[in-house]
Amino acid sequence: MNFTQLQVQGMTCGACVRHVTQALNTVSGVNAVEVDLQSGRVRVDGNADNAALIAALDDAGYPAQPATQTTPDAAPKKGCGSGCGCR
C-alpha cells in the first residue's frame, strides 16, 4: 500500500485532528489517516493524489505540504471551531 506524509499547519487540539481526518477521508483513494498532533504530521494510506489531499486540507482551513519540504511560518486561515482558541 502507498502512503503520503504531509506537514499540516494550524492543528492545536483534538477537534482539529477530527476536522483534518474528516477532510482527508473525503478524498478518493484514502484508506486510512493517522494524525500526529504534536509534530503536525499526517500519514495518509492509500492511492490518493497529493494535490487533492492538500486541496482538501486547504479547504478545511489547514494549510499543508508534503512533509519532506520545509514548513513556512504562516498562520492558518481558520480554526477548528471548537472554541479551543486556535485560529
C-alpha positions in Angstrom: 0.0 0.0 0.0 1.2 3.5 -0.8 1.3 6.3 1.8 1.9 10.0 1.9 3.1 12.2 4.7 2.0 15.8 5.0 3.0 18.6 7.3 -0.2 20.4 8.3 -0.3 23.8 9.9 -2.9 25.0 12.5 -3.7 21.8 14.3 -3.9 22.6 18.1 -6.4 20.2 19.6 -8.4 17.0 19.2 -11.2 18.9 17.3 -8.6 20.0 14.7 -7.4 16.4 14.4 -11.1 15.3 13.7 -11.5 18.0 11.1 -8.3 17.1 9.3 -9.2 13.4 9.4 -12.7 14.1 8.0 -11.4 16.4 5.3 -8.8 13.8 4.1 -11.3 10.9 4.2 -13.4 12.7 1.6 -10.6 12.4 -0.9 -10.8 9.4 -3.4 -8.2 6.8 -2.7 -7.7 7.4 1.0 -7.8 4.2 3.0 -6.6 5.5 6.4 -5.5 8.7 8.1 -3.1 8.9 11.1 -2.6 12.3 12.7 0.3 13.2 15.0 -0.9 16.4 16.6 2.4 17.2 18.3 4.5 17.1 15.2 1.8 18.4 12.9 2.4 15.4 10.6 -0.3 13.4 8.9 0.1 10.0 7.3 -2.4 9.1 4.6 -2.5 5.4 3.4 -3.9 4.7 0.0 -3.5 5.9 -3.6 -4.9 9.5 -3.2 -3.4 12.3 -5.3 -1.2 14.6 -3.2 -2.7 17.7 -4.8 -6.2 16.5 -3.9 -5.1 15.9 -0.3 -3.5 19.3 0.1 -6.6 21.0 -1.6 -9.0 19.2 0.9 -6.9 20.4 3.8 -6.7 23.9 2.4 -10.5 24.0 2.0 -10.8 22.9 5.6 -8.5 25.7 6.8 -5.4 23.7 7.4 -2.5 24.6 5.0 -0.4 21.6 4.2 2.5 20.4 2.1 4.5 17.2 1.6 6.4 16.5 4.9 9.7 16.4 3.1 9.7 20.2 2.5 10.5 22.9 5.0 7.3 24.3 6.5 7.0 28.1 6.2 5.7 30.2 9.1 2.2 31.0 8.2 -1.0 31.5 10.2 -3.8 29.0 9.4 -6.8 30.5 7.6 -9.4 29.5 10.1 -9.7 27.5 13.3 -11.4 24.3 14.2 -14.5 26.0 15.6 -14.4 24.1 18.9 -13.6 27.2 20.9 -10.1 26.0 21.8 -8.5 29.2 20.7 -6.8 28.0 17.6 -7.0 30.3 14.6 
